[in-house]
Amino acid sequence: MGSKKTDRLVAKLRKDGAAVVKRGMRWRVTQPGRELCFVAVMDPNAKGLENKVAELRRKGYEV
């Protein structure tokens, strides 16, 4: 079970056209023309989620 913040992030990425697939303990995020990245499935305190969002933005994802 993922955190609510992670679930919202995954939903937002899917809405923006990214393919988000659960692979073990992380989400695999791909989108044509963008770098591959991973988001942790469970982050109890959402530590590092802000950094992951910043990383996604640097890679060109609209989050």
LINJOJO-V714846 format. One record per pair of residues at least 24 apart in sequence whose C-alpha atoms are under 8 Angstrom apart, sorted by sequence separation. I is the first residue (numbers start at 1). GAP is how many residues later the second one is. D is the distance in whole Angstrom. If there is no record, write none. Layout:
i->I gap->GAP d->D
i->I gap->GAP d->D
This chain:
i->35 gap->24 d->6
i->34 gap->25 d->7
i->34 gap->26 d->7
i->34 gap->27 d->7
i->6 gap->33 d->8
i->6 gap->34 d->8
i->6 gap->35 d->7
i->6 gap->36 d->8
i->6 gap->37 d->8
i->3 gap->38 d->8
i->2 gap->39 d->5
i->3 gap->39 d->6
i->1 gap->40 d->7
i->2 gap->40 d->4
i->3 gap->40 d->6
i->6 gap->40 d->8
i->1 gap->41 d->7
i->2 gap->41 d->7
i->3 gap->41 d->6
i->5 gap->41 d->7
i->2 gap->42 d->8
i->3 gap->43 d->7
i->6 gap->43 d->8
i->16 gap->46 d->7
i->13 gap->48 d->8
i->13 gap->49 d->7
i->13 gap->50 d->7
i->12 gap->51 d->7
i->9 gap->54 d->7
